Amino acid sequence: MTDVVVVETTFHTLEEAKKIATTIITERLAACCQIVPGLHSIYTWKGKLEEASEVLLRMKTLRSGVPALLAFLEKNHSYEVPELLLFSPECLSQSYFRFVETSVRKV
């Protein structure tokens, strides 16, 4: 387990994902945001089968920064119930760890 984690969420539009990602980087809540357009999601919402085109936003941050990042996403996300998933890499290069460590605001 490492101190670096990956947080993922999805958005309706590329523009919204870019806006949120830009603020996350500017506020130093994450070291890197990757935007992946072109997702097609199928899910049940309020008892009804739904399909939607979505954009994935993947963020790399420090474990200690997760509460601030999640609070920001919950406050600023347009979804009623945003998908907020956290993954912990099993291993990580020291050079990438240093990049994340120096890029994320200390809390």
JOKAQUI-V333371 format. One line per field, one symbol per residue. ss: DSSP state (H for helix, E for strand, C for the rest). phi: phi as a letter, one per 30 degrees, with the letter a starting at -180 (. if undefined). A space follows every 50 residues. Layout:
ss: ???
phi: ???
//
This chain:
ss: CCCEEEEEEEECCHHHHHHHHHHHHHCCCCCEEEEEEEEEEEEEECCEEE EEEEEEEEEEEEHHHHHHHHHHHHHHCCCCCCCCEEEECCCCCHHHHHHH HHHCCCC
phi: .bdcbccbabbdbddddddddddededhdbdabccbdjdbcbacbhibdb badbbdccbcbdedceeddddddddcddddbddbcbbcddbaddddeded edccddc
//
